[in-house]
Amino acid sequence: MNLNWDKLRVFHTVAEAGSFTHATTVLNLSQSAISRQIGTLEEQLGVPLFHRHARGLLLTEQGELMLKATKDVFEKLAMIEGKIADTKSAPEGPLKVTVPGFLGMAWLAPKIDLFHRRYPKLKLTVILDNRVLNLGMREADVAIRLFEPSQPDLIKRKIGDVTFHLVGAKSYLKEKGLPKTMADLKKYTLVGYPPGVPLPHEHTDFLFKAANINKEDAQNVILINSMQAILNTVEYGTGIACLPDFMIKQNDKLQIILEQYPTPQIPLYFVYPEERRNSTRIAVFRTFMMAEVEENPL
């Protein structure tokens, strides 16, 4: 049996979308054309692939098996396309980068314009996500991570360290007074990440550990799952937080406190799959990132 690639592509898109209507935008085909393609494929296979109902489509048991097969095929095709694109001498084509949310928003985003001007043929996609995306499965081409990966199939290059300090708004500290020891932090409102969410780095709870309080039970705690929102909350005079230097330096609303105590310094790694070691796209982005960190340490 010879299965038509176009029909498999249509099936895969419809299965992922859950309806003919949603698949029309992706495939740029009419609903009737998509329906005919699916009908022909089902006739060729001799089994139904979808249960049709008023609210959309549900895969049959045979449809589930077909979707698993097409996922494997299209993931391998995407990997081959990536390898072919990597052999081009000029940096062009797609480049997907995953980076922790606060690092991408406050540190990487301001640098994107310069990178784009240098390499206008590169189509950059930046995924701000505290989860660890799977580079081997092509969820991204490159990761900027705040920990050293252990997987042997990944190339990792340390490009710098992110330094953190405890800070509060000058107005808040004027009202409450300056803490003299870490134990004094119990008297202040502390702002940090909630439990049960992907954390941006392993020392996210440093502030609460330093104050020796349980963030889930304490009353003097505000929990927000965004470093940028934590910064904004502290700026408005709500409390104290542990924030990276690149977010707080040159911010005249804030004041660093308890500098006599050591605070986190977290390594920054540039990571990509070993099989992509010859990628021109990755190489130019790596060189750009290293130069930026060297010129403007974190």
Buried (B, 14 or more C-beta within 10 A) or exposed (E): EEBEEEBBBBBBBBBBBBBBEBBBEBBEBEEEBBBBBBEEBBEEBEBBBBEEEEEBBEBBEBBEEBBEEBEEBBEEEEBEEBEEBBEEEEBBBEBBBBBBBBBBBBBBEEEEEEBEEEBEEBEBEBBBBBEBBEBEEBBBBBBBBBBEBEEEEBBBEEBBBBBBBBBBBBEBBEEBEEBEEBEBBEEBBBBBBEEEBEBBBEBBBBBBEBBEBEBEEEEBBBBBBBBBEBBEBBBEBBBBBBBBBBBBEEBEBBBBBBEEEEBBEBBBBBBBBEBBEEBBBBBBBBEBBBEBBEEEEB
